């Protein structure tokens, strides 16, 4: 059985190893883990669980903040908003499969174009999309859908010309879903180019388990 001392070293060491970007929140995480360890040593297991769950939630917020920094800049002639959480679960749920995601909105400066870039990791919806990516016949059966190569990766692009709407979707490593939706645009190119502008290596690095 792992000793109480070694448990504390593991928990605290894992926390200090995190590349935190928000020092105040990082300090709070350390305090929560230290308090959780004290409660565990006092055999207050319920209190220890509560403190450690708060710490985990805050670590997920920090991870979400790092991943939000990977969103591509606005294309020329467009303006981008801030990356933020969506889906009702908060940014902390991004890594926990709770149904939330991160998104960033883009607006055409002199036009009606709108783009919405979103990213989900380890979410049940990601598993659902995997079936389509692995079924070329399903893609070919849709007249307004095609596969687009992005280096060694493949994206699925759905273009509805009559509605000026597009969806460009990329499934990365079977667990990261990246998508750009657009409306009020003349062609799907701006959405596809925005998806291509995403730094996939950086997304992989920051979303690593």
Buried (B, 14 or more C-beta within 10 A) or exposed (E): EEEEEEBBEEBBEEBEEBEBEBEEBBEBBBEBBBBBBBBBEEEBEEBBEBBBEBBBBBBBBBBBBBBBEBBBEBBEEBEBEEBEBBBEBBBBBBBBBBEBBBBBBBBBEEEEBBBBBBBBBBBEEBBEBBEBBEEEEEBEEEEBBBEBEBEEBBBBBBBEEEEBBBBBBBBBEEBBBBBBBBBBBEEBBBBBEBBBBBEBEEBEEBBEE
